[in-house]
Amino acid sequence: MRFSDRKEAGRKLAAKLKGYRGSDTVVYALPRGGVVLGYEISQALGVPLDLVITRKIGHPYNPEYAIGAITEEGEALYAERERAALDQDWLKQAAEKEQREALRRRNVYLKGRKRTSAKGRRAIVVDDGVATGLTLRAALLSLRKDKPRELIVAVPVAPYDVIQVLRNEADTVVVLEDDREYLGAVGAYYDEFPQVSDEEVIRLLQQSKNLE
């Protein structure tokens, strides 16, 4: 399955999630790219949009390859084989750097406002796609602490084996393409996959708030 852009992917996911309308539902998007899809889903369902901010920790020799991910609160999740092979002092510094970036993003996007609590609610966690799954799994780890009534992952595309892991960590997984022959990058499934700017994230959050 291919998508013309993130908006189309968000609308297709929203169609699969229409049964989750309700005042107890909140959409939590991973910035930046996930916010575009999260906006489409939140508007289609008529529910609030918020952020769950995690950061990838990239390999020192290939920063695009995730060896771990960290939450705003500083809780990290790693691919253990890669973690064991790396200098632990470097890893600690890299994790701290990414946590600072997560906190910076909250200040920029939401002026430091804390995340809406998922306690007792249905939390839909949205990203624009999955490769290793580490940032999304870190997001689930963070939200699970709120004790949501139901924790749902919604993504347009992910490798088949990663989806199996996510099914063990979320209550429900909604995916449009769980590819057994994954193409190697999320952007390979989109015709248009530009980087999403901080300004676009802020605009979508503000627009969502104005439409509530």
Contacts in CASP RR format, 6 or more apart in sequence:
PFRMAT RR
TARGET T0000
AUTHOR 0000-0000-0000
METHOD contacts of the structure
MODEL  1
MRFSDRKEAGRKLAAKLKGYRGSDTVVYALPRGGVVLGYEISQALGVPLD
LVITRKIGHPYNPEYAIGAITEEGEALYAERERAALDQDWLKQAAEKEQR
EALRRRNVYLKGRKRTSAKGRRAIVVDDGVATGLTLRAALLSLRKDKPRE
LIVAVPVAPYDVIQVLRNEADTVVVLEDDREYLGAVGAYYDEFPQVSDEE
VIRLLQQSKNLE
1 156 0 8 1.000
1 157 0 8 1.000
1 176 0 8 1.000
1 177 0 8 1.000
1 189 0 8 1.000
2 189 0 8 1.000
2 190 0 8 1.000
2 191 0 8 1.000
3 9 0 8 1.000
3 12 0 8 1.000
3 156 0 8 1.000
3 157 0 8 1.000
3 189 0 8 1.000
3 190 0 8 1.000
3 191 0 8 1.000
4 190 0 8 1.000
4 191 0 8 1.000
4 192 0 8 1.000
5 190 0 8 1.000
5 191 0 8 1.000
5 192 0 8 1.000
5 193 0 8 1.000
6 33 0 8 1.000
6 34 0 8 1.000
6 36 0 8 1.000
6 37 0 8 1.000
6 128 0 8 1.000
6 190 0 8 1.000
6 193 0 8 1.000
6 196 0 8 1.000
7 36 0 8 1.000
7 37 0 8 1.000
7 40 0 8 1.000
9 37 0 8 1.000
9 128 0 8 1.000
9 156 0 8 1.000
9 176 0 8 1.000
9 190 0 8 1.000
10 36 0 8 1.000
10 37 0 8 1.000
10 38 0 8 1.000
10 40 0 8 1.000
10 41 0 8 1.000
10 126 0 8 1.000
10 156 0 8 1.000
11 40 0 8 1.000
11 44 0 8 1.000
12 156 0 8 1.000
12 176 0 8 1.000
13 37 0 8 1.000
13 40 0 8 1.000
13 41 0 8 1.000
13 126 0 8 1.000
13 154 0 8 1.000
13 155 0 8 1.000
13 156 0 8 1.000
13 174 0 8 1.000
13 176 0 8 1.000
14 40 0 8 1.000
14 41 0 8 1.000
14 44 0 8 1.000
14 45 0 8 1.000
15 44 0 8 1.000
16 154 0 8 1.000
16 174 0 8 1.000
16 176 0 8 1.000
17 41 0 8 1.000
17 44 0 8 1.000
17 45 0 8 1.000
17 124 0 8 1.000
17 152 0 8 1.000
17 154 0 8 1.000
17 174 0 8 1.000
18 44 0 8 1.000
18 45 0 8 1.000
20 45 0 8 1.000
20 47 0 8 1.000
20 122 0 8 1.000
20 124 0 8 1.000
20 152 0 8 1.000
21 45 0 8 1.000
21 46 0 8 1.000
21 47 0 8 1.000
22 45 0 8 1.000
22 46 0 8 1.000
22 47 0 8 1.000
22 122 0 8 1.000
23 47 0 8 1.000
24 120 0 8 1.000
24 121 0 8 1.000
24 122 0 8 1.000
24 149 0 8 1.000
25 45 0 8 1.000
25 47 0 8 1.000
25 121 0 8 1.000
25 122 0 8 1.000
25 123 0 8 1.000
25 124 0 8 1.000
26 47 0 8 1.000
26 48 0 8 1.000
26 49 0 8 1.000
26 50 0 8 1.000
26 116 0 8 1.000
26 118 0 8 1.000
26 121 0 8 1.000
26 122 0 8 1.000
26 123 0 8 1.000
26 124 0 8 1.000
27 38 0 8 1.000
27 41 0 8 1.000
27 42 0 8 1.000
27 45 0 8 1.000
27 47 0 8 1.000
27 48 0 8 1.000
27 49 0 8 1.000
27 50 0 8 1.000
27 124 0 8 1.000
27 126 0 8 1.000
28 50 0 8 1.000
28 51 0 8 1.000
28 52 0 8 1.000
28 115 0 8 1.000
28 118 0 8 1.000
28 123 0 8 1.000
28 124 0 8 1.000
28 125 0 8 1.000
28 126 0 8 1.000
28 139 0 8 1.000
28 143 0 8 1.000
29 35 0 8 1.000
29 37 0 8 1.000
29 38 0 8 1.000
29 39 0 8 1.000
29 49 0 8 1.000
29 50 0 8 1.000
29 51 0 8 1.000
29 52 0 8 1.000
29 125 0 8 1.000
29 126 0 8 1.000
29 127 0 8 1.000
30 51 0 8 1.000
30 52 0 8 1.000
30 53 0 8 1.000
30 54 0 8 1.000
30 125 0 8 1.000
30 126 0 8 1.000
30 127 0 8 1.000
30 135 0 8 1.000
30 136 0 8 1.000
30 139 0 8 1.000
31 51 0 8 1.000
31 53 0 8 1.000
31 105 0 8 1.000
31 109 0 8 1.000
31 196 0 8 1.000
31 201 0 8 1.000
32 195 0 8 1.000
32 196 0 8 1.000
32 197 0 8 1.000
32 198 0 8 1.000
32 200 0 8 1.000
32 201 0 8 1.000
33 127 0 8 1.000
33 128 0 8 1.000
33 196 0 8 1.000
34 126 0 8 1.000
34 127 0 8 1.000
34 128 0 8 1.000
34 129 0 8 1.000
34 196 0 8 1.000
35 49 0 8 1.000
35 51 0 8 1.000
35 196 0 8 1.000
35 200 0 8 1.000
35 201 0 8 1.000
35 204 0 8 1.000
35 205 0 8 1.000
36 128 0 8 1.000
36 196 0 8 1.000
36 200 0 8 1.000
36 204 0 8 1.000
37 126 0 8 1.000
37 127 0 8 1.000
37 128 0 8 1.000
37 154 0 8 1.000
37 156 0 8 1.000
38 49 0 8 1.000
38 126 0 8 1.000
39 49 0 8 1.000
39 204 0 8 1.000
39 207 0 8 1.000
39 208 0 8 1.000
41 124 0 8 1.000
41 126 0 8 1.000
41 154 0 8 1.000
42 48 0 8 1.000
42 49 0 8 1.000
42 208 0 8 1.000
43 208 0 8 1.000
43 211 0 8 1.000
47 124 0 8 1.000
48 116 0 8 1.000
48 208 0 8 1.000
48 212 0 8 1.000
49 204 0 8 1.000
49 205 0 8 1.000
49 208 0 8 1.000
50 115 0 8 1.000
50 116 0 8 1.000
51 105 0 8 1.000
51 106 0 8 1.000
51 109 0 8 1.000
51 110 0 8 1.000
51 115 0 8 1.000
51 205 0 8 1.000
52 115 0 8 1.000
52 125 0 8 1.000
52 139 0 8 1.000
52 142 0 8 1.000
52 143 0 8 1.000
53 71 0 8 1.000
53 72 0 8 1.000
53 102 0 8 1.000
53 105 0 8 1.000
53 106 0 8 1.000
54 69 0 8 1.000
54 70 0 8 1.000
54 71 0 8 1.000
54 72 0 8 1.000
54 102 0 8 1.000
54 135 0 8 1.000
54 136 0 8 1.000
54 138 0 8 1.000
54 139 0 8 1.000
54 142 0 8 1.000
55 69 0 8 1.000
55 70 0 8 1.000
55 98 0 8 1.000
55 99 0 8 1.000
55 101 0 8 1.000
55 102 0 8 1.000
55 135 0 8 1.000
56 66 0 8 1.000
56 68 0 8 1.000
56 69 0 8 1.000
56 98 0 8 1.000
56 134 0 8 1.000
56 135 0 8 1.000
57 66 0 8 1.000
57 67 0 8 1.000
57 68 0 8 1.000
57 69 0 8 1.000
57 70 0 8 1.000
57 76 0 8 1.000
57 78 0 8 1.000
57 91 0 8 1.000
57 94 0 8 1.000
57 95 0 8 1.000
57 98 0 8 1.000
58 64 0 8 1.000
58 65 0 8 1.000
58 66 0 8 1.000
58 67 0 8 1.000
58 68 0 8 1.000
58 94 0 8 1.000
59 65 0 8 1.000
59 66 0 8 1.000
59 67 0 8 1.000
59 82 0 8 1.000
60 86 0 8 1.000
60 90 0 8 1.000
60 94 0 8 1.000
65 132 0 8 1.000
66 79 0 8 1.000
66 131 0 8 1.000
66 132 0 8 1.000
66 133 0 8 1.000
66 134 0 8 1.000
66 135 0 8 1.000
67 78 0 8 1.000
67 79 0 8 1.000
67 82 0 8 1.000
67 83 0 8 1.000
67 86 0 8 1.000
67 134 0 8 1.000
68 76 0 8 1.000
68 77 0 8 1.000
68 78 0 8 1.000
68 79 0 8 1.000
68 82 0 8 1.000
68 83 0 8 1.000
68 132 0 8 1.000
68 134 0 8 1.000
68 138 0 8 1.000
69 76 0 8 1.000
69 77 0 8 1.000
69 98 0 8 1.000
69 133 0 8 1.000
69 134 0 8 1.000
69 135 0 8 1.000
69 137 0 8 1.000
69 138 0 8 1.000
70 76 0 8 1.000
70 77 0 8 1.000
70 95 0 8 1.000
70 98 0 8 1.000
70 99 0 8 1.000
70 102 0 8 1.000
70 138 0 8 1.000
71 99 0 8 1.000
71 102 0 8 1.000
71 138 0 8 1.000
71 139 0 8 1.000
71 141 0 8 1.000
71 142 0 8 1.000
72 99 0 8 1.000
72 102 0 8 1.000
72 103 0 8 1.000
72 106 0 8 1.000
72 142 0 8 1.000
73 142 0 8 1.000
74 95 0 8 1.000
74 99 0 8 1.000
75 138 0 8 1.000
75 141 0 8 1.000
75 142 0 8 1.000
76 95 0 8 1.000
76 138 0 8 1.000
77 134 0 8 1.000
77 137 0 8 1.000
77 138 0 8 1.000
77 141 0 8 1.000
78 134 0 8 1.000
79 132 0 8 1.000
79 134 0 8 1.000
83 91 0 8 1.000
105 198 0 8 1.000
106 112 0 8 1.000
106 113 0 8 1.000
108 198 0 8 1.000
108 202 0 8 1.000
109 198 0 8 1.000
109 201 0 8 1.000
109 202 0 8 1.000
109 205 0 8 1.000
110 205 0 8 1.000
117 146 0 8 1.000
118 143 0 8 1.000
118 146 0 8 1.000
118 147 0 8 1.000
118 148 0 8 1.000
118 151 0 8 1.000
119 146 0 8 1.000
119 147 0 8 1.000
119 148 0 8 1.000
120 146 0 8 1.000
120 147 0 8 1.000
120 148 0 8 1.000
120 149 0 8 1.000
121 148 0 8 1.000
121 149 0 8 1.000
122 148 0 8 1.000
122 149 0 8 1.000
122 150 0 8 1.000
122 152 0 8 1.000
123 143 0 8 1.000
123 146 0 8 1.000
123 148 0 8 1.000
123 150 0 8 1.000
123 151 0 8 1.000
123 152 0 8 1.000
124 152 0 8 1.000
124 154 0 8 1.000
125 136 0 8 1.000
125 139 0 8 1.000
125 140 0 8 1.000
125 143 0 8 1.000
125 151 0 8 1.000
125 152 0 8 1.000
125 153 0 8 1.000
125 154 0 8 1.000
125 170 0 8 1.000
126 154 0 8 1.000
126 155 0 8 1.000
127 135 0 8 1.000
127 136 0 8 1.000
127 139 0 8 1.000
127 155 0 8 1.000
128 155 0 8 1.000
128 156 0 8 1.000
128 186 0 8 1.000
129 155 0 8 1.000
129 156 0 8 1.000
129 157 0 8 1.000
129 158 0 8 1.000
129 186 0 8 1.000
129 189 0 8 1.000
130 136 0 8 1.000
130 155 0 8 1.000
130 157 0 8 1.000
130 158 0 8 1.000
130 159 0 8 1.000
130 162 0 8 1.000
130 163 0 8 1.000
130 166 0 8 1.000
130 186 0 8 1.000
131 158 0 8 1.000
131 159 0 8 1.000
131 162 0 8 1.000
131 182 0 8 1.000
131 184 0 8 1.000
131 185 0 8 1.000
131 186 0 8 1.000
132 162 0 8 1.000
133 158 0 8 1.000
133 162 0 8 1.000
133 165 0 8 1.000
133 166 0 8 1.000
136 153 0 8 1.000
136 155 0 8 1.000
136 166 0 8 1.000
137 165 0 8 1.000
137 166 0 8 1.000
137 169 0 8 1.000
140 151 0 8 1.000
140 153 0 8 1.000
140 166 0 8 1.000
140 169 0 8 1.000
140 170 0 8 1.000
141 169 0 8 1.000
143 151 0 8 1.000
144 151 0 8 1.000
150 171 0 8 1.000
150 172 0 8 1.000
151 170 0 8 1.000
151 171 0 8 1.000
151 172 0 8 1.000
152 170 0 8 1.000
152 171 0 8 1.000
152 172 0 8 1.000
152 173 0 8 1.000
152 174 0 8 1.000
153 166 0 8 1.000
153 170 0 8 1.000
153 172 0 8 1.000
153 173 0 8 1.000
153 174 0 8 1.000
153 175 0 8 1.000
154 174 0 8 1.000
154 175 0 8 1.000
155 173 0 8 1.000
155 174 0 8 1.000
155 175 0 8 1.000
155 176 0 8 1.000
156 175 0 8 1.000
156 176 0 8 1.000
156 177 0 8 1.000
156 189 0 8 1.000
157 175 0 8 1.000
157 176 0 8 1.000
157 177 0 8 1.000
157 178 0 8 1.000
157 179 0 8 1.000
157 186 0 8 1.000
157 189 0 8 1.000
158 166 0 8 1.000
158 175 0 8 1.000
158 177 0 8 1.000
158 178 0 8 1.000
158 179 0 8 1.000
158 182 0 8 1.000
159 178 0 8 1.000
159 179 0 8 1.000
159 180 0 8 1.000
159 182 0 8 1.000
160 178 0 8 1.000
160 179 0 8 1.000
160 180 0 8 1.000
160 182 0 8 1.000
163 173 0 8 1.000
163 175 0 8 1.000
163 178 0 8 1.000
166 173 0 8 1.000
167 173 0 8 1.000
177 189 0 8 1.000
183 189 0 8 1.000
186 193 0 8 1.000
187 193 0 8 1.000
END
